Amino acid sequence: MMRRISWRELAAEPFRLFFPAAILAAVLGVASWPLHFAGLLANYPGGSHARLMTHGFFGGLILGFPIGRSSLHPPARPRQAGLPAPALPPRPGSG
């Protein structure tokens, strides 16, 4: 049975938060094109695709690696691990 990860454990290994968020942003960014060509998205997804990929996907990977376990820095405190998380999702209505 899977157990929940505590906030303290998440702070010690923040890549557990940022890598899944990056994968979700990549899936949403790539999925916008088939949805657009199928006629399910009315607006051209170029701007939202670019923001999802650069800010969401690349941002999640970039933030996940330096503060991950492989770095030479001590583990982050719970407050420090959650600070960059609001920067990952794109702003609503900016597409």
MINU-539906 format. One record per residue: x, z, y of N, C-alpha, C in turn; residue in one letter. Coordinates in nm, 3 decimals. Atoms other than C-alpha are relative to their C-alpha. Layout:
npx|npz|npy|capx|capz|capy|cpx|cpz|cpy|code
X|Z|Y|X|Z|Y|X|Z|Y|A
...
***
This chain:
npx|npz|npy|capx|capz|capy|cpx|cpz|cpy|code
0.084|0.000|-0.118|0.000|0.000|0.000|0.089|0.000|0.124|M
-0.079|0.007|-0.123|0.129|-0.086|0.346|-0.031|0.121|0.088|M
0.019|-0.112|-0.092|0.183|0.199|0.587|0.021|-0.049|0.142|R
-0.013|0.036|-0.141|0.159|0.185|0.963|0.138|0.039|0.050|R
-0.130|-0.026|-0.061|0.477|0.170|1.164|-0.024|0.088|0.123|I
0.015|-0.088|-0.116|0.512|0.453|1.413|0.068|-0.063|0.122|S
-0.059|0.051|-0.124|0.602|0.387|1.776|0.150|0.029|0.003|W
-0.143|-0.034|0.003|0.936|0.561|1.721|0.076|-0.098|-0.089|R
-0.064|0.099|0.087|1.018|0.327|1.430|0.004|-0.138|0.065|E
0.005|0.128|-0.069|0.911|0.028|1.635|0.107|-0.006|0.110|L
-0.103|-0.004|-0.105|1.143|0.137|1.917|0.139|-0.016|-0.060|A
-0.131|0.014|0.064|1.433|0.161|1.673|0.024|-0.142|-0.048|A
-0.011|0.138|0.047|1.362|-0.194|1.549|-0.101|-0.087|0.075|E
0.100|0.070|-0.081|1.183|-0.379|1.835|-0.023|-0.145|-0.042|P
0.024|0.136|0.046|1.226|-0.717|1.667|-0.128|-0.008|-0.082|F
0.127|-0.001|0.074|0.924|-0.612|1.457|-0.118|-0.032|0.090|R
0.104|0.034|-0.097|0.717|-0.657|1.772|0.021|-0.140|0.056|L
-0.026|0.124|-0.073|0.887|-0.953|1.940|0.003|-0.123|-0.088|F
-0.004|0.118|0.085|0.944|-1.186|1.643|-0.139|-0.048|-0.040|F
0.136|0.050|0.028|0.577|-1.196|1.532|-0.070|-0.054|0.125|P
0.059|0.052|-0.124|0.473|-1.240|1.896|0.055|-0.139|0.031|A
-0.061|0.131|-0.023|0.717|-1.532|1.924|-0.060|-0.104|-0.094|A
0.058|0.094|0.096|0.579|-1.695|1.609|-0.144|-0.034|0.041|I
0.138|0.025|-0.046|0.222|-1.655|1.739|-0.001|-0.094|0.121|L
-0.007|0.088|-0.117|0.318|-1.815|2.071|0.037|-0.142|-0.041|A
-0.038|0.133|0.046|0.484|-2.106|1.888|-0.117|-0.070|-0.068|A
0.115|0.061|0.069|0.179|-2.165|1.668|-0.105|-0.043|0.102|V
0.098|0.036|-0.103|-0.053|-2.159|1.971|0.048|-0.117|0.085|L
-0.054|0.108|-0.082|0.178|-2.385|2.170|-0.003|-0.134|-0.071|G
0.001|0.125|0.075|0.205|-2.646|1.896|-0.142|-0.042|-0.034|V
0.138|0.031|0.037|-0.163|-2.622|1.797|-0.080|-0.060|0.115|A
0.076|0.055|-0.113|-0.272|-2.719|2.147|-0.003|-0.152|-0.003|S
-0.003|0.146|0.002|-0.169|-3.082|2.088|-0.100|-0.059|-0.098|W
0.104|0.056|0.088|-0.378|-3.154|1.776|-0.142|0.030|0.049|P
0.132|-0.033|-0.053|-0.670|-2.971|1.936|-0.037|-0.092|0.117|L
0.026|0.090|-0.113|-0.635|-3.186|2.249|-0.035|-0.140|-0.049|H
0.025|0.136|0.047|-0.617|-3.514|2.058|-0.125|-0.010|-0.087|F
0.126|-0.001|0.074|-0.914|-3.412|1.843|-0.120|0.013|0.093|A
0.107|-0.010|-0.098|-1.115|-3.370|2.162|-0.056|0.141|0.016|G
0.048|-0.137|-0.009|-1.153|-2.992|2.130|0.051|0.072|0.124|L
-0.050|-0.055|-0.127|-0.948|-2.917|2.443|-0.021|-0.107|0.107|L
0.030|0.098|-0.105|-1.069|-3.087|2.759|0.121|-0.029|0.089|A
-0.113|0.015|-0.093|-0.756|-3.029|2.969|0.126|-0.039|-0.075|N
-0.129|0.038|0.056|-0.413|-3.177|2.909|0.084|0.126|-0.022|Y
-0.068|-0.126|0.030|-0.208|-2.902|2.735|0.149|0.004|0.035|P
-0.143|0.005|-0.028|0.133|-2.996|2.876|0.055|0.126|0.065|G
-0.048|-0.120|-0.070|0.170|-2.702|3.116|-0.011|0.126|-0.084|G
0.016|-0.121|0.083|0.030|-2.439|2.881|0.094|-0.004|-0.120|S
-0.095|0.013|0.111|0.241|-2.577|2.595|0.140|0.042|0.044|H
-0.134|-0.033|-0.051|0.556|-2.550|2.805|0.015|0.150|0.023|A
-0.008|-0.145|-0.024|0.478|-2.192|2.911|-0.003|0.080|-0.129|R
0.005|-0.073|0.128|0.385|-2.079|2.560|0.134|-0.010|-0.073|L
-0.125|0.017|0.073|0.704|-2.223|2.416|0.117|0.068|0.071|M
-0.115|-0.058|-0.068|0.947|-2.114|2.687|-0.013|0.151|0.019|T
0.016|-0.143|-0.027|0.804|-1.776|2.781|-0.036|0.078|-0.126|H
0.045|-0.072|0.118|0.637|-1.683|2.454|0.097|-0.009|-0.116|G
-0.086|0.017|0.117|0.845|-1.832|2.175|0.145|0.034|0.030|F
-0.140|-0.026|-0.030|1.189|-1.840|2.333|0.019|0.141|0.054|F
-0.010|-0.137|-0.053|1.124|-1.516|2.523|-0.005|0.104|-0.109|G
0.007|-0.095|0.111|1.024|-1.334|2.205|0.127|0.003|-0.083|G
-0.125|0.004|0.075|1.333|-1.452|2.024|0.116|0.060|0.080|L
-0.108|-0.050|-0.084|1.562|-1.377|2.315|-0.008|0.151|0.015|I
0.015|-0.145|-0.014|1.419|-1.028|2.362|0.018|0.071|-0.134|L
-0.010|-0.064|0.130|1.415|-0.958|1.989|0.142|0.016|-0.049|G
-0.138|-0.007|0.052|1.780|-1.033|1.916|0.087|0.106|0.067|F
-0.093|-0.095|-0.060|1.971|-0.829|2.177|-0.038|0.146|-0.023|P
0.037|-0.139|0.018|1.767|-0.515|2.125|-0.031|0.031|-0.145|I
0.019|-0.021|0.143|1.752|-0.556|1.750|0.109|0.087|-0.059|G
-0.092|-0.087|0.070|1.945|-0.359|1.494|0.142|-0.058|-0.004|R
-0.132|0.061|0.013|2.233|-0.609|1.485|0.088|0.017|0.124|S
-0.080|-0.014|-0.121|2.345|-0.532|1.840|0.083|0.129|-0.005|S
-0.089|-0.115|-0.005|2.611|-0.279|1.929|-0.060|0.114|0.081|L
0.065|-0.102|-0.082|2.371|-0.084|2.151|-0.070|0.103|-0.088|H
0.078|-0.099|0.076|2.207|0.238|2.037|-0.146|-0.044|-0.005|P
0.142|0.038|0.008|1.842|0.205|1.927|-0.074|0.035|0.128|P
0.078|-0.022|-0.121|1.594|0.178|2.210|-0.094|0.119|-0.017|A
0.101|-0.106|0.002|1.367|0.466|2.301|-0.137|-0.067|0.000|R
0.132|0.063|0.005|0.993|0.409|2.257|-0.042|-0.065|0.131|P
0.039|0.060|-0.128|0.940|0.346|2.630|0.078|-0.127|0.028|R
-0.083|0.118|-0.026|1.227|0.098|2.648|-0.042|-0.119|-0.085|Q
0.038|0.110|0.089|1.106|-0.108|2.353|-0.127|-0.069|0.046|A
0.126|0.059|-0.043|0.762|-0.165|2.504|0.003|-0.063|0.137|G
-0.006|0.053|-0.136|0.878|-0.264|2.853|-0.011|-0.152|0.007|L
0.009|0.145|-0.014|0.933|-0.638|2.793|-0.126|-0.060|-0.061|P
0.116|0.058|0.071|0.614|-0.681|2.584|-0.101|-0.065|0.095|A
0.097|0.068|-0.087|0.382|-0.757|2.882|0.050|-0.133|0.054|P
-0.053|0.125|-0.051|0.613|-1.042|2.981|-0.021|-0.114|-0.098|A
0.011|0.106|0.100|0.548|-1.235|2.658|-0.122|-0.091|0.017|L
0.113|0.092|-0.005|0.191|-1.365|2.691|-0.007|-0.072|0.134|P
0.015|0.071|-0.127|0.125|-1.633|2.952|-0.115|0.059|0.081|P
0.106|-0.053|-0.086|-0.092|-1.544|3.247|-0.129|-0.076|-0.027|R
0.128|0.069|0.021|-0.462|-1.618|3.189|-0.034|-0.088|0.119|P
0.043|0.090|-0.107|-0.591|-1.911|3.386|0.112|-0.075|0.067|G
-0.111|0.070|-0.065|-0.245|-2.049|3.463|0.027|-0.135|-0.064|S
-0.021|0.126|0.070|-0.286|-2.354|3.238|-0.056|-0.113|0.076|G
***
